[in-house]
Amino acid sequence: MAIQVSVCGPRDCTGEDESNAREVGRLLAERGAVVICGGYAGVMAAVAAGARSAGGTVVGVLSRPDREQANPDLSVVIPTGVGEARNGIIANSGDAVIVIGGSWGTLSELALAMRHGRVPVVQLGGWRILDHEGRPVPGVRHVSSPEEALEATGLWA
């Protein structure tokens, strides 16, 4: 069975987030991983484009009940019709979760992945979660490059 990696990130992202997502997608595809994402624009589109450029498979889990606005680089499209509840599906579908950039939806995916507690959660850029004393919350693996993101998953030791 192929390794599956969920990549989460905002629709409205920075150029740096987009570049990082494209490279993460390419690197995942080169390692034979199936990329799972939200299937629309921004980080989702960039990771899909990166994976497809390297011959990879990309699954888009859509919030809508149809394929409208789905990214053209997706290999498989799953229209759920469940709105943002699809974030739980994405967070639960990977052997690791890589978060690129930050938004409220992205934060919910990170939180759900951490709550499940069964796979590594890696964060490249984006928002930082602090506890009540202002310290970083333990468990999220913070990295500074796409290469470090893949390494931090521990899936290719």
Beta strands, then each sheet from edge to edge (+ up, - down):
strand 1: 4-8
strand 2: 34-37
strand 3: 57-62
strand 4: 76-79
strand 5: 96-100
strand 6: 121-124
strand 7: 141-143
sheet 1: 4+ 3+ 2+ 1+ 5+ 6+ 7+
end
